[in-house]
């Protein structure tokens, strides 16, 4: 009988250890990394939760609108009905914010959720806007140009219907701009982020020192984004320590990676 109860207790402990609530609590003491961005976050074993455990302050999710549901996947053929944006990201983020007194990590720093629309922009955004409205208690909202800040900043990328978002009197997400928008007069609360593909702008591939001309170009982009109150990100950057060192030194806000453990180790001890 004693062995039976011990087995039941061990099973219960194991179940709790693997529950989403335990996973959320486990990351409570992790020091957040302001520059760490999880590209294609949903492809990790535990979407969102792995990034949180590594201290990432920004994650990216690709979505498709299928039969009224916002499904998370990189390719249309990989969608699964249970992998909704709400289940993988919005619900656990809300739980995390409630557990930590109003922020994703203790301390009140903002968390960024980049949502990359893969299906038709207008119809997907219309569905997404309704969903995000149900999370206004944790996601920042802009009403008639005035921002009501919350723990999470949502930004729309991919097939982003700019005109539709710009015209909205109430918005629950901003626009992910491109390098051509660096000097735009669009308000920062409408376009809080500018992103672009590294290889389209730079020839350096992350080995050895970056050339002076390209370094100057990178710093100019960062400074231009800052001047307009925007954050900056590059995707498809080389996954090397040399790259991370250059991006960190230049002040790039979101250092893009699929290597969660590697970037965390670098950011916590850049000189090692």
C-alpha positions in Angstrom: 0.0 0.0 0.0 2.8 2.4 0.9 4.5 1.7 -2.5 1.2 2.4 -4.2 0.8 5.8 -2.6 4.5 6.6 -3.3 4.0 5.8 -6.9 0.9 8.0 -7.1 2.7 10.9 -5.4 5.6 10.6 -7.8 3.3 10.5 -10.8 1.5 13.7 -9.4 4.8 15.5 -8.9 5.9 14.6 -12.4 2.7 15.8 -13.9 3.0 19.1 -12.1 6.5 19.5 -13.2 5.5 19.3 -16.9 2.3 21.4 -16.6 2.1 24.8 -18.3 1.6 26.4 -14.9 4.7 24.9 -13.4 6.6 25.8 -16.5 5.5 29.5 -16.2 6.4 29.5 -12.5 9.8 27.9 -13.2 11.0 31.0 -15.3 9.9 33.5 -12.6 13.5 34.0 -11.4 15.1 34.3 -14.9 16.7 37.7 -15.5 15.2 39.0 -18.8 17.4 39.8 -21.8 16.1 42.9 -23.4 17.8 42.3 -26.8 16.9 38.6 -27.2 14.3 37.8 -29.9 13.2 34.2 -30.6 12.7 33.9 -34.4 10.2 31.2 -35.4 9.7 30.6 -31.7 6.9 28.1 -32.4 9.3 25.6 -33.8 10.9 24.9 -30.4 9.9 22.0 -28.3 7.8 24.2 -26.0 6.7 27.4 -27.9 7.1 30.5 -25.8 8.0 28.6 -22.6 11.5 27.7 -23.9 12.1 31.4 -24.8 10.9 32.5 -21.4 13.1 30.0 -19.6 16.1 31.5 -21.5 15.0 35.1 -20.6 13.9 36.2 -24.0 11.9 39.5 -24.1 10.6 39.1 -27.7 9.1 36.1 -29.6 7.8 35.7 -33.1 4.8 33.6 -34.2 3.6 33.0 -37.8 -0.1 32.6 -38.2 -2.7 31.4 -40.8 -6.4 32.1 -40.7 -8.1 28.8 -41.4 -11.8 28.2 -40.8 -11.9 31.2 -38.5 -9.0 30.0 -36.3 -5.6 31.7 -36.0 -3.2 28.7 -36.4 0.5 29.0 -35.7 2.9 27.4 -38.2 5.7 28.3 -40.7 4.1 26.5 -43.6 0.4 26.1 -44.5 0.8 22.3 -44.7 2.1 22.2 -41.1 -1.0 23.7 -39.3 -2.7 21.8 -36.5 -6.1 22.7 -35.1 -4.8 22.7 -31.5 -1.9 25.0 -32.2 -3.8 28.3 -32.0 -2.3 31.7 -31.2 -4.4 31.8 -28.1 -3.3 28.5 -26.8 0.4 28.8 -27.6 1.0 32.4 -26.8 -1.8 34.7 -25.6 -3.2 32.5 -22.8 0.2 31.5 -21.2 1.4 35.1 -21.5 -1.7 36.3 -19.7 -1.1 33.7 -17.0 2.4 34.9 -16.7 1.5 38.6 -16.4 -1.1 37.8 -13.7 1.4 35.7 -11.8 4.1 38.4 -11.8 1.9 41.4 -10.8 1.4 42.9 -14.3 4.5 42.0 -16.3 5.9 39.0 -18.1 9.0 39.2 -16.0 9.2 40.7 -12.6 10.3 44.3 -12.9 7.8 45.7 -15.4 9.8 45.7 -18.6 7.8 45.3 -21.8 7.5 42.0 -23.7 7.2 42.0 -27.5 5.0 39.6 -29.5 5.7 39.8 -33.2 2.9 38.2 -35.2 3.8 37.4 -38.8 0.7 37.0 -41.0 1.1 34.3 -43.6 -2.4 34.2 -45.0 -4.4 37.0 -46.6 -3.5 40.2 -44.7 -6.9 41.9 -44.4 -9.0 39.0 -43.4 -6.4 37.6 -41.1 -5.9 40.9 -39.4 -9.6 41.4 -38.9 -9.8 38.1 -37.1 -6.6 38.8 -35.2 -7.8 42.2 -34.0 -10.9 40.7 -32.5 -8.8 38.1 -30.7 -6.3 40.7 -29.4 -9.2 42.9 -28.1 -10.0 40.0 -25.7 -6.5 40.4 -24.2 -6.5 44.2 -23.8 -5.9 43.6 -20.1 -2.3 42.5 -21.0 -1.7 43.8 -24.5 -1.2 47.6 -25.1 -4.0 49.4 -26.9 -4.0 52.7 -28.8 -7.2 54.6 -28.8 -7.5 57.7 -31.0 -3.7 58.0 -31.0 -3.2 57.6 -27.3 -1.5 54.5 -26.0 -2.7 52.5 -23.0 0.4 50.6 -22.1 0.2 47.0 -20.8 2.8 44.3 -20.3 2.9 43.1 -23.9 3.4 45.0 -27.2 2.0 43.2 -30.2 3.5 44.0 -33.7 2.2 42.8 -37.0 4.6 41.7 -39.7 4.4 39.6 -42.9 1.2 40.3 -44.9 0.6 43.4 -42.8 -2.4 45.5 -44.0 -0.9 48.8 -43.2 -3.8 51.0 -44.4 -6.4 49.0 -42.4 -4.3 49.2 -39.3 -3.5 52.9 -39.7 -7.2 53.8 -40.2 -8.4 52.0 -37.1 -9.5 54.3 -34.2 -8.6 51.5 -31.7 -5.6 49.3 -32.3 -4.2 46.4 -30.3 -1.0 46.0 -32.4 1.5 48.1 -34.3 3.1 47.8 -37.7 6.5 46.2 -38.4 8.1 48.6 -40.8 11.0 48.2 -43.2 14.3 50.1 -43.7 12.5 52.4 -46.1 10.4 53.6 -43.2 13.3 54.7 -41.0 12.7 58.4 -41.7 9.0 58.1 -41.9 6.8 60.5 -39.9 4.4 57.6 -38.9 3.9 57.8 -35.1 6.0 55.4 -33.1 2.9 53.9 -31.4 1.7 52.9 -34.9 5.1 51.7 -36.2 7.1 50.8 -33.1 9.5 48.5 -35.0 11.4 48.4 -38.2 12.8 45.1 -39.5 14.6 43.8 -42.6 16.6 40.9 -44.0 20.2 41.1 -43.2 21.5 39.7 -46.5 19.6 42.4 -48.5 21.5 45.2 -46.7 24.9 43.8 -45.7 27.5 41.6 -47.3 29.2 40.6 -44.1 28.4 37.1 -43.1 29.4 37.0 -39.4 33.0 35.8 -39.5 35.8 38.1 -38.5 35.5 41.9 -38.2 32.8 43.7 -40.0 34.0 46.3 -42.5 34.0 50.0 -41.5 31.5 51.0 -44.2 29.0 48.3 -43.3 29.4 49.1 -39.6 28.7 52.7 -40.3 25.6 51.7 -42.2 24.4 49.6 -39.3 24.9 52.3 -36.8 23.2 54.9 -39.0 20.1 52.6 -39.2 20.0 52.1 -35.4 20.4 55.9 -34.9 17.6 56.7 -37.4 15.2 54.2 -35.7 16.0 55.8 -32.3 15.5 59.3 -33.5 11.9 58.3 -34.4 11.2 56.3 -31.2 11.3 53.0 -33.0 13.0 49.7 -32.3 15.1 47.8 -34.9 15.6 44.2 -35.9 17.2 42.2 -38.7 16.2 38.7 -39.7 18.3 35.9 -41.3 21.4 37.2 -39.5 24.3 34.8 -39.3 24.1 32.7 -36.2 27.6 33.5 -34.9 29.1 35.1 -31.8 30.8 37.7 -34.0 27.4 38.7 -35.4 25.8 38.9 -31.9 28.7 41.0 -30.7 28.4 43.5 -33.6 24.6 43.7 -33.2 24.8 44.2 -29.4 27.5 46.9 -29.6 25.5 48.7 -32.3 22.5 48.8 -30.1 20.2 46.6 -32.2 17.0 46.2 -30.1 16.0 42.7 -31.2 18.9 40.2 -31.9 17.2 37.5 -34.0 18.1 33.9 -33.3 16.8 30.3 -33.4 19.6 29.3 -31.0 18.1 30.2 -27.6 20.7 28.8 -25.4 23.6 30.2 -27.5 22.3 33.7 -27.5 21.4 33.6 -23.9 24.9 32.4 -23.0 26.5 35.2 -25.1 24.3 38.0 -23.7 24.8 37.0 -20.1 28.6 36.9 -20.6 29.7 38.6 -23.8 33.4 38.5 -23.0 33.6 34.8 -22.4 
